[in-house]
Amino acid sequence: MELNKKALFNEHGDIELSKRKMINGNTTNLNDFNNIKYTWTSNWYRNAMNNFWIPEEINLSQDLKDYKNLEAKEKRAFDKILSFLIFLDSLQTANLPNVSEYITANEINLCLTIQAFQEAVHSQSYGYMLDSICSPEERTEILYQWRDDKRLLKRNKFIGDLYNEFRENKTPYNLVKTMVANYILEGVYFYSGFMFFYNLARNGKMPGCVQEIRYINRDENTHLWLFKKMILELENEEKELFTKEKIDIYKNMIKTGVEQEIEWGKYVIGEDIEGLTLQMIEEYIKYLGNLRSQALNFGIIYEGFEQEPESMKWVNEYQDINSIKTDFFEAKPSAYSKSSVIDDDLDDL
């Protein structure tokens, strides 16, 4: 089975919805919002549009003071985790067009375009955070830690190499692997990184940065849901890409991502950060791995970790940005709570 790039101008494209496909379709590229096959994209599109926010409108004056007073181990974890998140969002912005080149359903490509824009906003947000809390020298050192820290470079290579594999060998199978890699990045790596910032909030530290992370988390939640739906649609349309052998490979990719994230947690957080333990970190990340695998109908990876750990239920209080009417740190209306969050359990809208 080959993978064909979508045509740009295609006067002979199919307009019948019954002929529209995720890949290898004959699309006209016409954006007709009243003529869509994948009807779930309509609600996703409007939800994502309503999530618009501006990083610079969040006050980081307290964070400047807090950052200088972080304990050495907290600052080390903050810098390394932020460096990881910065690289991942940059990678997402660059790679999403590579995926959309081969998606032949224009309504899904509209969603991918919004996601790419939001990933760029996240990069802008991280830059604003760094500009506000540290010196230019510290900013540069944090931005490029992924090149100098061998463990951080290894983390980035797992996803980066999978993305490169698709760029170098554009097959339907490699496209699915890229989509699963995206899903791991959005649903395991990001969520684990956000958890560290939410723990800072529990300790009364870095309130503005945490608020930035909460808005980023809301966006990533919708991105995670989007790729879940894309993978499930492909599973329905292209059965040969989801044989038992291939599903085992995709499932093992999630497991590898989980195990790398646990090792990373041991390295950057360990037992040295107030409010977190290695046991809490491992239980939470294994739970995330199960949650993501089950949502794709791949089954459980880790027996005994099907439910959210009791010790980590506080994370949801920070992830659900629209469940409150005021900021955690300021008694004023939250500026960007315009739309509801897509459920993190990835239920349908």
N, C-alpha and C positions, 0 to 999 in steps of 0.2 A: 504494500500500500504506500503510495506516494503522498507527499504533503505539498499542496499547491498554494502559492502566494495569491492572495486576493488581487483581482484587477483593480486599478484605480478608476479609470473611465471605462465603463462597460455597457455600451448601448444594447447589447444582446443579453443582459443579465435577466435572471428569472425574477418575476414579481409575485408569483404564486407562493403563498406562505408554506404550502405543503412541500415545496422544493427547497426551502431554506434549511441550511445545515450549519452546525458549529464550525466545521472545517470542510474544505473541498467543495463548498457550494459555489453557485454562479451568481454572485451578488452584484447589484447595480450600485451599491454604496449610497443609495438615496436614504436620507434620514426622514422617514415617515413615521411620526409618533402614533399614528392611528392605524398602522398596518404592521404589527409586530407578531412574531411567532412565539418568542419567549416572553410571555406576558409579565413574568415576575420582574423584568427589567424596568417596567414603568414605575413601580413603587420604589425600587432601588434607586433609580435616577433621581426621583423627587426627594427622597430621603437624603441622599448624598448632597444634592444642591442646597438643601436646608441646613446642612452642617457647616456652611461657610463661616469662617472665623479669621481673625487677624492677630497674629502672634504679638505684635508690638502694643496691642491694647491691654495686655496683662502686665500689671505692675510688678517689677522684679527688684524694687529697692530693698526689701527685707532680705531677699536672697543674696544680695551683695554682702550684707553683714553676716548672714548665716554661713555662706561659703567660706569666708575667712576663718570662721570659728568651728568648722567641721573637724572632728577628730581625724587624725592622720589616716586611719584605716577606712573611715567613711569617705574621706576625700578621694582616696585611691580608688575605692569602689565606684564612687560617683563618676570620676573621670573615665575609667575604663568602660563602664556600662554605657555612658553617654557616647563615647567614641564608637562603640559597637553599633548603637542605634543610628548614629549619624551616617555611618558607612552603609548600613542596610537600607535606609531611606534613599540614599543617593543611588545605590544599586537598583532599587525598585524603579526610580524615575527613569533610569537609563534602559532598563530591560523591558518594561511594559510595551513599548512600541514594537519590540521584536515579537512579542506574543500576538499583538493585535494585527500584525501583517498577515497572519494566517487564520484569523477568525473571520468567517464569511457570513456573520450575522451582524448587520449594522447596529442593531439595538444593543448588542453586547459590546461592540467597539465604542459606542457612546459612553458606556459605563467605564470602560478601561481608560478612556480619555480623561474622565473626571478623576479616576484614581491617580493617574499620573500627575495631574495638577495638584491633588492633595498631598502626594508624596513630596512634591516640590515645596509646598507650604510647610511641611514638617521640617525639611532641611532649613528653610528660612527660620523656623521657630528655634531649632537648635542653635543656629548662628546667633540669633537674638539673645538666647540664654547665655551663650559664651561671652558675647560682647558686653553683657550687662554685669556679669559676676566675676570676670577674671581679666588679667592683663593680656595684651596681644600675644606675648610670648607663651603664656599658659594656654591661650586659645589654640595656637598653632600646634603645641605639643599634644593637646587632647585630640584635635582633629586627625592627627597622623599617627596616633598610637597603634593603629592597626598594622602599620608597616614595621614598627619596631618591636612590638610585643609578639613573640612567636605564638603564644597561645591564642591571642586575638586574631592573628593572621590565619591560623588554622581554622578558627570559627568562620571567618569570612570565606575561606576557600571552599568549604563544603557546599555552600549555596552558589558561590561565584563560579565554581567549576561546572556545576550542573547547568547553570545558565549558559556558560561558554560552550558546553557540549551541544546544546541545541543550536547555538549560532553557527557552529562548525559542521553540524550534521542535522539538517532540518528534516526530521522524520516525524510522523505522527506520534510514535512511541516517545521520542525525546521531548516532544511538545508536552505530553502528559507529565513526564518527569519534571519538566520545568514548572508546570502548573502545581504539581505536588510540592516542589521545592518552595514555590511562592507561598503556598498554604502553610508550610512549616515555618517559614520566616514570619508570616503574619500571625500565626496562631500559637506558636510556641516561643520563638525567640523574643518577639516584641512583648508578649504578655509576661514573660519571665522578667524582662528588663523593667517593664512598668512597675512590677511588684516591688522592686527595690525602692523606687521613688515614692510609692505609696507608704512604704514603711518609714521613710523620712518624714512624711506628713504625720504619721501616727506619733512621731517623736517631736512634732512641732517645728520642723525644719524645712526650709526651702519651699515656702508656700506658693510662690509664683511659678517656679519651675514645675511643681506638681500640677498646678492648674494647666500649664501648657501640655504636660503629659496626658492629662485627662482628656483634653480635646483631641490630641493625637490618637489616644486609645479609642475614642469614639469613631474616628475615621477608620482606623485599622479594623475595628469590629465589622464595619460595612465591607471593607476590602476582603476580609476573611470569608464573609458570607458570599460575596460575589464569586470568588474562586471555588468555593464549595459547590455552588450551583453550576458553574461552568464544567467542573469535573463530572458532576452527576449527569449533566446533559450529554457529555461525551460518552459516558458509560452507557447511556441509553441508546445512543446513535451508532457507536463504533464498538461493538462487542469484542472484536478481536484485540482491542487495546486493553481489555480488562479480563483477560484469562486469569485463572488461579495463579499461574506462575508470575504474571506481571503484577497482579495485586499483591502478591507476597513481596515483590521488589519495592512497590510503593509503600507498603506497610513498614518494611525494613528501613526505608528512608526516614519515615517518621520516628522510628525507634532510634536510629542513629542521631537524628536531630535532638531528641530528648536526652540521650546519653551525653552528647556534647554539651548540652545546656546545663546538665547536672554537674559535669566536671568544671564548667566555667563558673558556676555558682560557688563551688568549693574553692576555686582559685581567687575569685574577686570578693566574695563575701565571707565564706568560712564560718567560724563561730565568733567572729569579732565584731559583728554589727548588732547593736541593741535591737531587740525585737524579732530577730531572725536566727534560726539554727539550721544546720545542715539537714537535719531530718525534715524540718518544715519545707525547705527548698526542694528536696528530693521528692517528697510526697506530692507537692503542688505540681511539679513539672511532669511527673508520671501521670497525674490526673489529667493535665492538659493533653498529654500524648494520647491517652485513652479517649478523651473527648473529641479530639480531632479525627482520630482513626475511625471511631464509631460513626461520626457524621458523614463519612465517605463510604459507609457500609463495609469497612475493612475489618471490623471486629476489635475486640479488646487486645491490647498489647501487654498490659501489666495487670495480672489478677490481683484483686484486693485494693485497687486504686480507682474504682469506678465512680466513687462519690467525692465531691469536693472535701478536702480535709477540714476538719473542724478548726484547726489552728490557723487556717488561711481564709476563713469566711469574710474577714474584714476587707479583703482585697476588693470584693464586689461593691462595697460602700463607696469606693473611690472610682471604680470603673463606670458605674451607672451615673453618668453626669447629669442626666435629666430627671433623676428621682428626687432631687432637692431643689428648692427655690432660691437658696442663697449659697454663696461660696463657702467652703469649709473654713476659710480664714477671715472672711470679711462679711459683715451683715449687709450685703447689698445684692440686688438681683443678679443672677448669672446672665451674662450678656449674650450668650450664644445658644441657649437651650431652645432652639427653634423646632427641633424635630425629635422624634422618639428614636432611641437606640435600637438597632436590630438585635434581637435576643442573642446573648452569647452562646446559648445552647444550639444556635443555628437552626432554630425552628423556622418554618416558612412564615413569610409576612402574612 
